[in-house]
Amino acid sequence: MTGDEFKERLAGIGWKQADFTRATGISKVSVSNWANGHPIPEWVDSYLHLAETLRAVIRAFRDDPRLAALDLAEREIFEAAKGR
């Protein structure tokens, strides 16, 4: 992942570099270095993928009135049935 791709993915989940540092505990200097072209550790791609997936799930629940009306137990049953 390039520095530009890193910045684009942060923006895609609505994060700034400071948000990433707070979420991960990584120093501001390291995150800034990555954004400016220094090598990015491989785990960052996986972390951002999880964040992107979580954001998509949250949007799905927020935007689908049928899902928003379900309580947690019903959601678990719905998701389990959907996965079959």
C-alpha positions as a Markdown table, in Angstrom:
| # | Residue | x | y | z |
|---|---|---|---|---|
| 1 | Met | 0.0 | 0.0 | 0.0 |
| 2 | Thr | 1.3 | 3.4 | -0.9 |
| 3 | Gly | 1.0 | 6.5 | 1.2 |
| 4 | Asp | -1.7 | 7.9 | -1.1 |
| 5 | Glu | -3.6 | 4.7 | -0.8 |
| 6 | Phe | -3.3 | 4.8 | 3.0 |
| 7 | Lys | -4.7 | 8.4 | 3.0 |
| 8 | Glu | -7.5 | 7.4 | 0.6 |
| 9 | Arg | -8.6 | 4.5 | 2.7 |
| 10 | Leu | -8.5 | 6.6 | 5.9 |
| 11 | Ala | -10.7 | 9.1 | 4.1 |
| 12 | Gly | -13.0 | 6.3 | 2.9 |
| 13 | Ile | -13.9 | 5.4 | 6.5 |
| 14 | Gly | -14.1 | 9.0 | 7.6 |
| 15 | Trp | -10.8 | 9.0 | 9.5 |
| 16 | Lys | -8.0 | 11.4 | 9.7 |
| 17 | Gln | -4.4 | 10.3 | 10.6 |
| 18 | Ala | -5.1 | 11.4 | 14.2 |
| 19 | Asp | -8.1 | 9.0 | 14.4 |
| 20 | Phe | -5.9 | 6.1 | 13.2 |
| 21 | Thr | -3.3 | 7.0 | 15.9 |
| 22 | Arg | -5.9 | 7.0 | 18.6 |
| 23 | Ala | -7.5 | 3.7 | 17.4 |
| 24 | Thr | -4.2 | 1.9 | 17.2 |
| 25 | Gly | -1.8 | 3.5 | 19.6 |
| 26 | Ile | 0.7 | 4.1 | 16.9 |
| 27 | Ser | 2.7 | 7.4 | 17.1 |
| 28 | Lys | 1.7 | 10.4 | 15.1 |
| 29 | Val | 5.1 | 10.5 | 13.5 |
| 30 | Ser | 4.9 | 6.9 | 12.2 |
| 31 | Val | 1.4 | 7.5 | 10.7 |
| 32 | Ser | 2.6 | 10.7 | 9.1 |
| 33 | Asn | 5.6 | 9.0 | 7.7 |
| 34 | Trp | 3.4 | 6.3 | 6.2 |
| 35 | Ala | 1.2 | 8.9 | 4.6 |
| 36 | Asn | 4.3 | 10.5 | 3.1 |
| 37 | Gly | 5.7 | 7.4 | 1.5 |
| 38 | His | 7.6 | 5.5 | 4.1 |
| 39 | Pro | 7.0 | 1.7 | 4.2 |
| 40 | Ile | 3.7 | 0.7 | 5.7 |
| 41 | Pro | 3.5 | -2.4 | 7.8 |
| 42 | Glu | 1.4 | -5.3 | 6.3 |
| 43 | Trp | -0.9 | -5.4 | 9.3 |
| 44 | Val | -2.2 | -1.9 | 8.5 |
| 45 | Asp | -4.0 | -3.2 | 5.4 |
| 46 | Ser | -5.8 | -5.8 | 7.5 |
| 47 | Tyr | -6.7 | -3.3 | 10.1 |
| 48 | Leu | -8.2 | -0.9 | 7.5 |
| 49 | His | -10.1 | -3.8 | 5.9 |
| 50 | Leu | -11.7 | -4.6 | 9.2 |
| 51 | Ala | -12.5 | -0.9 | 9.8 |
| 52 | Glu | -14.0 | -0.7 | 6.3 |
| 53 | Thr | -16.1 | -3.8 | 6.8 |
| 54 | Leu | -17.4 | -2.6 | 10.2 |
| 55 | Arg | -18.4 | 0.7 | 8.7 |
| 56 | Ala | -20.3 | -1.1 | 5.9 |
| 57 | Val | -22.1 | -3.2 | 8.5 |
| 58 | Ile | -23.0 | -0.2 | 10.6 |
| 59 | Arg | -24.3 | 1.6 | 7.5 |
| 60 | Ala | -26.4 | -1.4 | 6.5 |
| 61 | Phe | -28.1 | -1.5 | 9.9 |
| 62 | Arg | -28.5 | 2.2 | 10.0 |
| 63 | Asp | -30.0 | 2.4 | 6.5 |
| 64 | Asp | -32.2 | -0.6 | 6.5 |
| 65 | Pro | -35.3 | 0.2 | 8.6 |
| 66 | Arg | -36.1 | -3.5 | 8.9 |
| 67 | Leu | -32.7 | -4.2 | 10.6 |
| 68 | Ala | -32.8 | -1.1 | 12.7 |
| 69 | Ala | -36.1 | -2.2 | 14.2 |
| 70 | Leu | -34.7 | -5.6 | 15.3 |
| 71 | Asp | -33.3 | -6.1 | 18.8 |
| 72 | Leu | -29.9 | -7.7 | 19.2 |
| 73 | Ala | -31.2 | -11.2 | 19.6 |
| 74 | Glu | -33.3 | -10.9 | 16.5 |
| 75 | Arg | -30.3 | -9.5 | 14.6 |
| 76 | Glu | -28.2 | -12.5 | 15.6 |
| 77 | Ile | -30.9 | -14.9 | 14.4 |
| 78 | Phe | -31.4 | -12.9 | 11.2 |
| 79 | Glu | -27.6 | -12.9 | 10.4 |
| 80 | Ala | -27.2 | -16.5 | 11.2 |
| 81 | Ala | -30.1 | -17.5 | 8.9 |
| 82 | Lys | -28.8 | -15.2 | 6.2 |
| 83 | Gly | -25.4 | -16.9 | 6.3 |
| 84 | Arg | -26.8 | -20.3 | 5.5 |
